[in-house]
Every structure is written in structure tokens, then in C-alpha cells.
Amino acid sequence: MKAVVVHGPGDVRIDERARPVPGAGEVLLALEWGGICGSDIAYWKNGASGTASLAHPLVLGHEVAGRIAALGDGVTGLAEGDQVTVHPAQLVGDGVLPDRLAGRTNLYPHVRYFGSAAFTPHTDGGFSEYRTVPAAQVRLLPDGVGTQQGALAEPLAVALHAVGRVPDLRGRTVLVNGAGPIGSLVVAAARQGGAGTVVAADLSPASLAVARAMGADETRDVSRGEGLPEDVDVVFEASGAPSALGPVLRATARGGTLVQVGNLPGTAVSAALGDLVTREITWIGSYRFVEEIDDALRALRDGLDVSPVITHRFPLDRAAEALAVAADPGSGSSKVLLRLADAPAPGT
């Protein structure tokens, strides 16, 4: 089978690998669609994502969907041909958390995640024609939700988790700074959460157009000198750019809430943070998700249209080109999808 494998900085290849066989408690997925995430780009460009560095080749991809091609022994409740997506996280160890973190499995200290080099050996992702997956990580797609939409369930879950970090958005004014794929999905999640007015800000007119399509009432094009709004109740910072922190804190209302969704660098940076104190802002982190992937699937079932986020589609063989487009701010891309394979016949 074919797989998208990063071997080092700037070195991504389409490798041939043996088709896996599901073991007890596993299913074999014939994957159809995969979405390129910032971590995939980081491994390709830098050979590292955050604090995780490549020690050997890694199959990329954690935003995937496809169909069940075979069942391992002991798997019940699933059938060959079922359309599914995957919860990419698997806890390593006993899974026990302290009482103060009860239920917050996204904060468990040792997690194997699809397409991650955090452990050695690494955890291969799903940018391949086939992959075996523990049945517990499989999520059935609802009727009417195809595998292309299903590949966006994971990033939508990230957005829903971020919005869920604020107890009640109903009627409140919201700013989303950074209108990339996650930011635009946060716009949709905030709208679904009952936000009164949603403003999106970005440097890219193309990204702002996607944010409008996802429900933003107003957009600010920072590249044209359009400033951020003032005194915003709740702000979601989705760019991950340290230089944005000063203006974003200034835009947050006194006593307001700032949710940090965009990954910030793991190294020292320069940022203007004075308003965090003088405006008594509550600054909240948001990391991955717990089980919000189920909420994402219900939202898709109930009619949430994520198609405006999808701007480019490439076949698996053109993965290097797809990564370059996803990484290029001038490409006009939002979510770039890989067509991993055509739908298989059950049992093949």
C-alpha cells in the first residue's frame, strides 16, 4: 500500500508499505480522505512539531476518515463497509488522572496520537491507503455524513473544545483572531454556541472569506490596517503568533476572557502582555479535545456545513504539493485534503 512518509526536514515521500492485518480488538480501515494540519506541515518543514522531533520516518496525518475493510477478533458493533472517522488519541498506561483533572483525558501526560513523533517508536498517522486502529478509537459517521466531511470531525472537535472552555457564549460578542482552518471552525462553533456577534480577524482576505462563510458577522483585514475591535467579551486567539498577543489582549474587554487555541512556540518569544494584568483578563489554554469528536459528528449530522473550509484537494501521490500549498500563506488555502484512496468494496 502507499503511505505519505516524512523522512526529515523537506523530505516527504510516497513509500510502499505492507498492508496491515487487524489484530484482536482492531479494525482495518481503508482510508479515503485526510486533512493536512499544522503539525503535518511542521514535521515536513522542520522535522519536528513542538517538542517532538523525528527519530525515524513517520506516516503523517491525524484528520482521517474512510471505511472498515476488515474486523479483528472480538470486535462487535462495527461492520465491514461502515463509514468511520478516528479519535487519534490513545492513552499510554493506566489512564488514571488526579481528581482535579477528572475526565480531562486530553491532559493525560502520555498519549500516543496519530502522526506524532512524541514517542519512539513514533505513532504512524493515517495518510495511507490502509491502517489498523483499535476499535475503541473508531467513530461511526452518521447517516448523511460522508468521509470527506468526516475527515474534518477532528479539527471541528478542537474548535468545539475551545468554545466549550467558556461556560456560556449566548448573546456575547466574540472575536476570533486567526481565520485559518481552526479559526474558521471556531467561528462556526461559537455561532452554534449562541454567540451574539462573531468578528474574525486575519492577514489573509481568502481566510476571512472562509470565516464569513462559516458564520462571521464581521471581518477585520489586519493586512490593510484594520484594527481589532475594542472591549470584546470573549476572544479566541487562533493564530499562534506571539506578535498577535499584545493587540489581542488589548482587544479583550476588562475582565474578559481570552482562550488560546493557536499553538504558541515552545521557545522564548517577545510579546506585550501588560494588559493581561491591568485589564484582569482571564487567559485560558485549550488543547486538542476530550470526546468532542462525538459532538462534532452530531453537529455535522444536524446540518453544520464545513465545506467552505475545504479549499484544495490532492491525490495521495501529490502529497508534497499539497503540503506546500497548505504551508503557503499566499496560496489562498484553508483546509487542504488528500484523497487517500477510492472507496473499497467490503471485504477486499
Disulfide bonds with the S-S distance in Angstrom:
none
